[in-house]
Amino acid sequence: MNVKHLIRSNQVIYLGILITGFIWVAINLLTSRTSATICLLKNTTGISCPTCGITDSIVFFLSGDFQSSFMANPIGIPFAFMLLGIGLSASRQLLFKRRSIWQLFESYERWIRNHIIFIYAGLLILLLNWIFILIR
């Protein structure tokens, strides 16, 4: 398989995930969804997963309700900034035919592979976030 073809297919997958994320947040901004969840863990066991509430957190954040955003899921706030930044960068890439977003992802991936401590730090943050969600 051609390497360029593989890179392009991965870019299409990443772009599809990004667009799906924007659509999901837009749907939740435009509707008054209160208790519906797509979390498999929560639907089957009743236990929230570490990412439960991120959509609500982003919606609250974009609505200006920062306290509710934090209480829904503290990780949702940085996710809101990441979603905005990735969306702007991907739009710039599509409009001006630059590969900036993909090069950024690749450089982050290389950097993280060389600094494994950040993977452990991220897992610790995720674990602490899960504990917060379970006891709130």
RODREN-455349 format. One record per atom (N, C-alpha, C): residue number from 0; residue in one letter; atom name; x, y negated, z. Coordinates in steps of 0.001 Angstrom, whole numbers. Example, Ala and Ser with C-alpha at 12.3 -4.5 7.8 and 13.67 -1.06 7.14 Angstrom:
[pt 0,'A','N',[13190,5690,7800]]
[pt 0,'A','CA',[12300,4500,7800]]
[pt 0,'A','C',[13200,3300,7800]]
[pt 1,'S','N',[12850,2250,7080]]
[pt 1,'S','CA',[13670,1060,7140]]
[pt 1,'S','C',[12900,-30,7870]]
//
This chain:
[pt 0,'M','N',[837,1186,0]]
[pt 0,'M','CA',[0,0,0]]
[pt 0,'M','C',[887,-1256,0]]
[pt 1,'N','N',[514,-2226,-754]]
[pt 1,'N','CA',[1232,-3476,-885]]
[pt 1,'N','C',[1141,-4275,417]]
[pt 2,'V','N',[2277,-4800,900]]
[pt 2,'V','CA',[2311,-5565,2151]]
[pt 2,'V','C',[1459,-6830,2044]]
[pt 3,'K','N',[1526,-7517,917]]
[pt 3,'K','CA',[718,-8728,743]]
[pt 3,'K','C',[-772,-8400,807]]
[pt 4,'H','N',[-1164,-7264,226]]
[pt 4,'H','CA',[-2563,-6846,274]]
[pt 4,'H','C',[-2985,-6577,1723]]
[pt 5,'L','N',[-2098,-5926,2500]]
[pt 5,'L','CA',[-2390,-5634,3895]]
[pt 5,'L','C',[-2534,-6926,4695]]
[pt 6,'I','N',[-1642,-7883,4483]]
[pt 6,'I','CA',[-1727,-9166,5180]]
[pt 6,'I','C',[-3032,-9863,4834]]
[pt 7,'R','N',[-3395,-9868,3563]]
[pt 7,'R','CA',[-4639,-10512,3158]]
[pt 7,'R','C',[-5855,-9814,3766]]
[pt 8,'S','N',[-5836,-8468,3823]]
[pt 8,'S','CA',[-6979,-7766,4400]]
[pt 8,'S','C',[-7085,-8056,5895]]
[pt 9,'N','N',[-5956,-8164,6593]]
[pt 9,'N','CA',[-5989,-8535,8009]]
[pt 9,'N','C',[-6521,-9953,8189]]
[pt 10,'Q','N',[-6143,-10847,7301]]
[pt 10,'Q','CA',[-6632,-12219,7384]]
[pt 10,'Q','C',[-8144,-12262,7198]]
[pt 11,'V','N',[-8659,-11459,6293]]
[pt 11,'V','CA',[-10103,-11403,6073]]
[pt 11,'V','C',[-10798,-10875,7323]]
[pt 12,'I','N',[-10213,-9872,7959]]
[pt 12,'I','CA',[-10787,-9327,9191]]
[pt 12,'I','C',[-10778,-10387,10285]]
[pt 13,'Y','N',[-9636,-11072,10481]]
[pt 13,'Y','CA',[-9552,-12116,11504]]
[pt 13,'Y','C',[-10542,-13243,11227]]
[pt 14,'L','N',[-10638,-13635,9976]]
[pt 14,'L','CA',[-11574,-14704,9620]]
[pt 14,'L','C',[-13012,-14259,9862]]
[pt 15,'G','N',[-13321,-13002,9568]]
[pt 15,'G','CA',[-14659,-12472,9829]]
[pt 15,'G','C',[-14988,-12482,11312]]
[pt 16,'I','N',[-14015,-12093,12141]]
[pt 16,'I','CA',[-14220,-12127,13598]]
[pt 16,'I','C',[-14428,-13555,14069]]
[pt 17,'L','N',[-13644,-14479,13550]]
[pt 17,'L','CA',[-13770,-15884,13925]]
[pt 17,'L','C',[-15132,-16441,13549]]
[pt 18,'I','N',[-15573,-16189,12340]]
[pt 18,'I','CA',[-16880,-16676,11886]]
[pt 18,'I','C',[-17996,-16057,12714]]
[pt 19,'T','N',[-17874,-14758,13015]]
[pt 19,'T','CA',[-18870,-14098,13858]]
[pt 19,'T','C',[-18930,-14751,15235]]
[pt 20,'G','N',[-17781,-15084,15795]]
[pt 20,'G','CA',[-17742,-15767,17093]]
[pt 20,'G','C',[-18432,-17118,17052]]
[pt 21,'F','N',[-18168,-17894,16005]]
[pt 21,'F','CA',[-18827,-19199,15864]]
[pt 21,'F','C',[-20339,-19038,15715]]
[pt 22,'I','N',[-20761,-18064,14933]]
[pt 22,'I','CA',[-22202,-17832,14745]]
[pt 22,'I','C',[-22843,-17425,16069]]
[pt 23,'W','N',[-22184,-16534,16827]]
[pt 23,'W','CA',[-22719,-16088,18111]]
[pt 23,'W','C',[-22877,-17263,19079]]
[pt 24,'V','N',[-21863,-18130,19159]]
[pt 24,'V','CA',[-21951,-19300,20042]]
[pt 24,'V','C',[-23040,-20244,19551]]
[pt 25,'A','N',[-23135,-20451,18239]]
[pt 25,'A','CA',[-24173,-21340,17694]]
[pt 25,'A','C',[-25569,-20813,18005]]
[pt 26,'I','N',[-25769,-19509,17846]]
[pt 26,'I','CA',[-27076,-18922,18164]]
[pt 26,'I','C',[-27411,-19145,19627]]
[pt 27,'N','N',[-26426,-18973,20502]]
[pt 27,'N','CA',[-26666,-19143,21927]]
[pt 27,'N','C',[-26840,-20606,22314]]
[pt 28,'L','N',[-26252,-21517,21557]]
[pt 28,'L','CA',[-26473,-22944,21804]]
[pt 28,'L','C',[-27873,-23360,21387]]
[pt 29,'L','N',[-28384,-22778,20318]]
[pt 29,'L','CA',[-29666,-23178,19761]]
[pt 29,'L','C',[-30859,-22464,20390]]
[pt 30,'T','N',[-30614,-21362,21084]]
[pt 30,'T','CA',[-31711,-20639,21727]]
[pt 30,'T','C',[-31566,-20747,23232]]
[pt 31,'S','N',[-32625,-20472,23930]]
[pt 31,'S','CA',[-32560,-20531,25391]]
[pt 31,'S','C',[-32508,-19108,25947]]
[pt 32,'R','N',[-31459,-18421,25604]]
[pt 32,'R','CA',[-31234,-17059,26071]]
[pt 32,'R','C',[-30836,-17121,27537]]
[pt 33,'T','N',[-31459,-16291,28376]]
[pt 33,'T','CA',[-31152,-16373,29798]]
[pt 33,'T','C',[-30494,-15112,30349]]
[pt 34,'S','N',[-31011,-13949,30044]]
[pt 34,'S','CA',[-30456,-12766,30690]]
[pt 34,'S','C',[-30063,-11654,29718]]
[pt 35,'A','N',[-30229,-11849,28452]]
[pt 35,'A','CA',[-29863,-10810,27486]]
[pt 35,'A','C',[-28346,-10671,27430]]
[pt 36,'T','N',[-27880,-9438,27317]]
[pt 36,'T','CA',[-26450,-9202,27211]]
[pt 36,'T','C',[-26184,-8086,26207]]
[pt 37,'I','N',[-25043,-8163,25549]]
[pt 37,'I','CA',[-24654,-7097,24630]]
[pt 37,'I','C',[-23532,-6256,25229]]
[pt 38,'C','N',[-23214,-6508,26500]]
[pt 38,'C','CA',[-22128,-5787,27163]]
[pt 38,'C','C',[-22535,-4343,27423]]
[pt 39,'L','N',[-21808,-3419,26832]]
[pt 39,'L','CA',[-22103,-1996,26985]]
[pt 39,'L','C',[-21928,-1550,28436]]
[pt 40,'L','N',[-20862,-2016,29091]]
[pt 40,'L','CA',[-20611,-1636,30482]]
[pt 40,'L','C',[-21734,-2112,31395]]
[pt 41,'K','N',[-22135,-3372,31239]]
[pt 41,'K','CA',[-23189,-3920,32099]]
[pt 41,'K','C',[-24541,-3265,31806]]
[pt 42,'N','N',[-24822,-3002,30549]]
[pt 42,'N','CA',[-26101,-2378,30192]]
[pt 42,'N','C',[-26203,-935,30674]]
[pt 43,'T','N',[-25078,-224,30753]]
[pt 43,'T','CA',[-25140,1176,31164]]
[pt 43,'T','C',[-24925,1379,32661]]
[pt 44,'T','N',[-24090,536,33287]]
[pt 44,'T','CA',[-23771,748,34706]]
[pt 44,'T','C',[-24284,-358,35619]]
[pt 45,'G','N',[-24602,-1506,35048]]
[pt 45,'G','CA',[-25004,-2644,35867]]
[pt 45,'G','C',[-23826,-3441,36402]]
[pt 46,'I','N',[-22599,-3005,36092]]
[pt 46,'I','CA',[-21388,-3693,36553]]
[pt 46,'I','C',[-20882,-4591,35435]]
[pt 47,'S','N',[-20632,-5847,35769]]
[pt 47,'S','CA',[-20115,-6795,34773]]
[pt 47,'S','C',[-18684,-6451,34404]]
[pt 48,'C','N',[-18347,-6617,33132]]
[pt 48,'C','CA',[-16974,-6412,32682]]
[pt 48,'C','C',[-16202,-7727,32857]]
[pt 49,'P','N',[-14875,-7726,32678]]
[pt 49,'P','CA',[-14108,-8965,32860]]
[pt 49,'P','C',[-14503,-10096,31912]]
[pt 50,'T','N',[-15124,-9756,30786]]
[pt 50,'T','CA',[-15482,-10806,29836]]
[pt 50,'T','C',[-16965,-11165,29866]]
[pt 51,'C','N',[-17741,-10520,30753]]
[pt 51,'C','CA',[-19164,-10863,30860]]
[pt 51,'C','C',[-19313,-12338,31234]]
[pt 52,'G','N',[-20151,-13015,30525]]
[pt 52,'G','CA',[-20418,-14422,30817]]
[pt 52,'G','C',[-19591,-15404,30018]]
[pt 53,'I','N',[-18686,-14927,29168]]
[pt 53,'I','CA',[-17857,-15864,28401]]
[pt 53,'I','C',[-18715,-16687,27440]]
[pt 54,'T','N',[-19678,-16053,26783]]
[pt 54,'T','CA',[-20545,-16801,25874]]
[pt 54,'T','C',[-21308,-17869,26636]]
[pt 55,'D','N',[-21903,-17500,27766]]
[pt 55,'D','CA',[-22621,-18486,28579]]
[pt 55,'D','C',[-21680,-19590,29049]]
[pt 56,'S','N',[-20469,-19209,29434]]
[pt 56,'S','CA',[-19484,-20190,29884]]
[pt 56,'S','C',[-19163,-21199,28780]]
[pt 57,'I','N',[-18968,-20705,27565]]
[pt 57,'I','CA',[-18669,-21598,26438]]
[pt 57,'I','C',[-19863,-22501,26142]]
[pt 58,'V','N',[-21074,-21936,26176]]
[pt 58,'V','CA',[-22278,-22729,25912]]
[pt 58,'V','C',[-22435,-23814,26973]]
[pt 59,'F','N',[-22266,-23452,28243]]
[pt 59,'F','CA',[-22345,-24453,29318]]
[pt 59,'F','C',[-21269,-25523,29132]]
[pt 60,'F','N',[-20059,-25095,28792]]
[pt 60,'F','CA',[-18956,-26038,28607]]
[pt 60,'F','C',[-19257,-27022,27481]]
[pt 61,'L','N',[-19733,-26503,26356]]
[pt 61,'L','CA',[-20047,-27380,25223]]
[pt 61,'L','C',[-21240,-28289,25514]]
[pt 62,'S','N',[-22084,-27883,26469]]
[pt 62,'S','CA',[-23220,-28709,26879]]
[pt 62,'S','C',[-22830,-29722,27949]]
[pt 63,'G','N',[-21597,-29645,28437]]
[pt 63,'G','CA',[-21119,-30589,29442]]
[pt 63,'G','C',[-21352,-30153,30878]]
[pt 64,'D','N',[-21864,-28941,31105]]
[pt 64,'D','CA',[-22101,-28431,32455]]
[pt 64,'D','C',[-20892,-27600,32874]]
[pt 65,'F','N',[-19850,-28296,33365]]
[pt 65,'F','CA',[-18577,-27646,33640]]
[pt 65,'F','C',[-18628,-26715,34855]]
[pt 66,'Q','N',[-19417,-27052,35859]]
[pt 66,'Q','CA',[-19519,-26190,37030]]
[pt 66,'Q','C',[-20183,-24861,36667]]
[pt 67,'S','N',[-21279,-24929,35921]]
[pt 67,'S','CA',[-21947,-23691,35482]]
[pt 67,'S','C',[-21039,-22895,34547]]
[pt 68,'S','N',[-20264,-23599,33748]]
[pt 68,'S','CA',[-19320,-22933,32851]]
[pt 68,'S','C',[-18310,-22131,33654]]
[pt 69,'F','N',[-17755,-22742,34692]]
[pt 69,'F','CA',[-16778,-22046,35531]]
[pt 69,'F','C',[-17411,-20864,36250]]
[pt 70,'M','N',[-18607,-21050,36766]]
[pt 70,'M','CA',[-19269,-19984,37514]]
[pt 70,'M','C',[-19694,-18821,36599]]
[pt 71,'A','N',[-20038,-19108,35357]]
[pt 71,'A','CA',[-20416,-18039,34422]]
[pt 71,'A','C',[-19216,-17136,34141]]
[pt 72,'N','N',[-18064,-17729,33865]]
[pt 72,'N','CA',[-16818,-16996,33670]]
[pt 72,'N','C',[-15697,-18015,33500]]
[pt 73,'P','N',[-14765,-18086,34456]]
[pt 73,'P','CA',[-13689,-19092,34376]]
[pt 73,'P','C',[-12855,-19000,33100]]
[pt 74,'I','N',[-12722,-17813,32530]]
[pt 74,'I','CA',[-11918,-17658,31316]]
[pt 74,'I','C',[-12628,-18263,30102]]
[pt 75,'G','N',[-13914,-18522,30213]]
[pt 75,'G','CA',[-14655,-19112,29105]]
[pt 75,'G','C',[-14173,-20500,28735]]
[pt 76,'I','N',[-13669,-21252,29713]]
[pt 76,'I','CA',[-13206,-22623,29432]]
[pt 76,'I','C',[-11992,-22617,28507]]
[pt 77,'P','N',[-10920,-21846,28815]]
[pt 77,'P','CA',[-9822,-21794,27841]]
[pt 77,'P','C',[-10240,-21172,26510]]
[pt 78,'F','N',[-11191,-20228,26553]]
[pt 78,'F','CA',[-11687,-19641,25308]]
[pt 78,'F','C',[-12371,-20695,24446]]
[pt 79,'A','N',[-13095,-21632,25077]]
[pt 79,'A','CA',[-13750,-22704,24319]]
[pt 79,'A','C',[-12705,-23538,23579]]
[pt 80,'F','N',[-11617,-23881,24264]]
[pt 80,'F','CA',[-10546,-24646,23618]]
[pt 80,'F','C',[-9870,-23827,22518]]
[pt 81,'M','N',[-9638,-22543,22775]]
[pt 81,'M','CA',[-9021,-21691,21754]]
[pt 81,'M','C',[-9920,-21561,20539]]
[pt 82,'L','N',[-11214,-21368,20764]]
[pt 82,'L','CA',[-12158,-21242,19660]]
[pt 82,'L','C',[-12164,-22518,18813]]
[pt 83,'L','N',[-12157,-23653,19478]]
[pt 83,'L','CA',[-12127,-24924,18760]]
[pt 83,'L','C',[-10817,-25085,17994]]
[pt 84,'G','N',[-9703,-24806,18639]]
[pt 84,'G','CA',[-8399,-24947,17983]]
[pt 84,'G','C',[-8224,-24001,16812]]
[pt 85,'I','N',[-8624,-22763,16995]]
[pt 85,'I','CA',[-8509,-21783,15911]]
[pt 85,'I','C',[-9437,-22158,14767]]
[pt 86,'G','N',[-10637,-22622,15108]]
[pt 86,'G','CA',[-11583,-23039,14069]]
[pt 86,'G','C',[-11060,-24208,13252]]
[pt 87,'L','N',[-10487,-25196,13943]]
[pt 87,'L','CA',[-9923,-26349,13228]]
[pt 87,'L','C',[-8729,-25943,12366]]
[pt 88,'S','N',[-7878,-25098,12910]]
[pt 88,'S','CA',[-6709,-24654,12158]]
[pt 88,'S','C',[-7109,-23802,10952]]
[pt 89,'A','N',[-8089,-22916,11148]]
[pt 89,'A','CA',[-8554,-22088,10024]]
[pt 89,'A','C',[-9210,-22948,8955]]
[pt 90,'S','N',[-9966,-23966,9364]]
[pt 90,'S','CA',[-10589,-24874,8398]]
[pt 90,'S','C',[-9523,-25617,7604]]
[pt 91,'R','N',[-8486,-26076,8300]]
[pt 91,'R','CA',[-7372,-26776,7638]]
[pt 91,'R','C',[-6710,-25843,6627]]
[pt 92,'Q','N',[-6528,-24586,7036]]
[pt 92,'Q','CA',[-5901,-23613,6146]]
[pt 92,'Q','C',[-6752,-23369,4909]]
[pt 93,'L','N',[-8062,-23264,5092]]
[pt 93,'L','CA',[-8947,-23016,3958]]
[pt 93,'L','C',[-9040,-24227,3033]]
[pt 94,'L','N',[-9096,-25425,3615]]
[pt 94,'L','CA',[-9239,-26637,2810]]
[pt 94,'L','C',[-7965,-27001,2050]]
[pt 95,'F','N',[-6816,-26820,2686]]
[pt 95,'F','CA',[-5561,-27274,2086]]
[pt 95,'F','C',[-4664,-26140,1617]]
[pt 96,'K','N',[-5204,-24902,1636]]
[pt 96,'K','CA',[-4481,-23723,1129]]
[pt 96,'K','C',[-3144,-23504,1843]]
[pt 97,'R','N',[-3144,-23724,3146]]
[pt 97,'R','CA',[-1941,-23484,3934]]
[pt 97,'R','C',[-2173,-22262,4810]]
[pt 98,'R','N',[-1111,-21595,5175]]
[pt 98,'R','CA',[-1223,-20383,5990]]
[pt 98,'R','C',[-913,-20663,7451]]
[pt 99,'S','N',[-1131,-21855,7915]]
[pt 99,'S','CA',[-699,-22236,9249]]
[pt 99,'S','C',[-1262,-21344,10346]]
[pt 100,'I','N',[-2532,-20999,10300]]
[pt 100,'I','CA',[-3134,-20206,11373]]
[pt 100,'I','C',[-2525,-18814,11436]]
[pt 101,'W','N',[-2256,-18221,10282]]
[pt 101,'W','CA',[-1695,-16866,10267]]
[pt 101,'W','C',[-245,-16890,10728]]
[pt 102,'Q','N',[490,-17895,10318]]
[pt 102,'Q','CA',[1866,-18021,10774]]
[pt 102,'Q','C',[1914,-18252,12273]]
[pt 103,'L','N',[956,-19011,12792]]
[pt 103,'L','CA',[878,-19255,14229]]
[pt 103,'L','C',[611,-17943,14975]]
[pt 104,'F','N',[-353,-17156,14500]]
[pt 104,'F','CA',[-641,-15861,15121]]
[pt 104,'F','C',[588,-14958,15103]]
[pt 105,'E','N',[1270,-14911,13965]]
[pt 105,'E','CA',[2442,-14053,13845]]
[pt 105,'E','C',[3562,-14512,14772]]
[pt 106,'S','N',[3771,-15815,14888]]
[pt 106,'S','CA',[4832,-16303,15775]]
[pt 106,'S','C',[4480,-16040,17232]]
[pt 107,'Y','N',[3202,-16194,17620]]
[pt 107,'Y','CA',[2787,-15862,18987]]
[pt 107,'Y','C',[2994,-14377,19270]]
[pt 108,'E','N',[2625,-13550,18310]]
[pt 108,'E','CA',[2773,-12108,18495]]
[pt 108,'E','C',[4235,-11730,18680]]
[pt 109,'R','N',[5120,-12280,17850]]
[pt 109,'R','CA',[6553,-12000,17988]]
[pt 109,'R','C',[7074,-12486,19336]]
[pt 110,'W','N',[6648,-13678,19755]]
[pt 110,'W','CA',[7112,-14254,21005]]
[pt 110,'W','C',[6654,-13401,22188]]
[pt 111,'I','N',[5386,-12978,22175]]
[pt 111,'I','CA',[4852,-12170,23277]]
[pt 111,'I','C',[5546,-10819,23337]]
[pt 112,'R','N',[5831,-10243,22178]]
[pt 112,'R','CA',[6549,-8955,22176]]
[pt 112,'R','C',[7927,-9092,22809]]
[pt 113,'N','N',[8575,-10238,22659]]
[pt 113,'N','CA',[9893,-10467,23233]]
[pt 113,'N','C',[9833,-10910,24687]]
[pt 114,'H','N',[8669,-11288,25183]]
[pt 114,'H','CA',[8490,-11748,26559]]
[pt 114,'H','C',[7339,-10960,27193]]
[pt 115,'I','N',[7581,-9686,27435]]
[pt 115,'I','CA',[6555,-8753,27899]]
[pt 115,'I','C',[5927,-9193,29219]]
[pt 116,'I','N',[6615,-9999,29989]]
[pt 116,'I','CA',[6088,-10458,31281]]
[pt 116,'I','C',[4762,-11195,31104]]
[pt 117,'F','N',[4559,-11854,29969]]
[pt 117,'F','CA',[3322,-12591,29743]]
[pt 117,'F','C',[2138,-11655,29502]]
[pt 118,'I','N',[2397,-10468,28999]]
[pt 118,'I','CA',[1333,-9473,28860]]
[pt 118,'I','C',[864,-9057,30248]]
[pt 119,'Y','N',[1829,-8809,31147]]
[pt 119,'Y','CA',[1469,-8446,32516]]
[pt 119,'Y','C',[757,-9601,33224]]
[pt 120,'A','N',[1213,-10826,32997]]
[pt 120,'A','CA',[554,-11989,33599]]
[pt 120,'A','C',[-879,-12120,33084]]
[pt 121,'G','N',[-1077,-11895,31793]]
[pt 121,'G','CA',[-2416,-11953,31220]]
[pt 121,'G','C',[-3324,-10886,31797]]
[pt 122,'L','N',[-2795,-9683,31979]]
[pt 122,'L','CA',[-3579,-8604,32579]]
[pt 122,'L','C',[-3925,-8920,34036]]
[pt 123,'L','N',[-2986,-9535,34763]]
[pt 123,'L','CA',[-3255,-9939,36147]]
[pt 123,'L','C',[-4348,-11005,36204]]
[pt 124,'I','N',[-4289,-11972,35306]]
[pt 124,'I','CA',[-5326,-13013,35243]]
[pt 124,'I','C',[-6676,-12384,34930]]
[pt 125,'L','N',[-6698,-11445,33994]]
[pt 125,'L','CA',[-7945,-10759,33651]]
[pt 125,'L','C',[-8489,-9978,34840]]
[pt 126,'L','N',[-7619,-9305,35591]]
[pt 126,'L','CA',[-8041,-8564,36779]]
[pt 126,'L','C',[-8597,-9514,37848]]
[pt 127,'L','N',[-7903,-10624,38102]]
[pt 127,'L','CA',[-8395,-11603,39077]]
[pt 127,'L','C',[-9736,-12195,38638]]
[pt 128,'N','N',[-9878,-12432,37347]]
[pt 128,'N','CA',[-11145,-12938,36810]]
[pt 128,'N','C',[-12263,-11921,37036]]
[pt 129,'W','N',[-11957,-10646,36834]]
[pt 129,'W','CA',[-12959,-9598,37035]]
[pt 129,'W','C',[-13388,-9537,38495]]
[pt 130,'I','N',[-12427,-9651,39401]]
[pt 130,'I','CA',[-12756,-9665,40832]]
[pt 130,'I','C',[-13658,-10847,41141]]
[pt 131,'F','N',[-13350,-12030,40585]]
[pt 131,'F','CA',[-14184,-13218,40785]]
[pt 131,'F','C',[-15611,-12965,40289]]
[pt 132,'I','N',[-15740,-12360,39115]]
[pt 132,'I','CA',[-17058,-12100,38541]]
[pt 132,'I','C',[-17838,-11108,39403]]
[pt 133,'L','N',[-17167,-10106,39941]]
[pt 133,'L','CA',[-17857,-9100,40731]]
[pt 133,'L','C',[-18311,-9621,42094]]
[pt 134,'I','N',[-17586,-10594,42666]]
[pt 134,'I','CA',[-17966,-11090,43998]]
[pt 134,'I','C',[-18743,-12387,43992]]
[pt 135,'R','N',[-18913,-13026,42860]]
[pt 135,'R','CA',[-19615,-14325,42839]]
[pt 135,'R','C',[-21068,-14177,43191]]
//
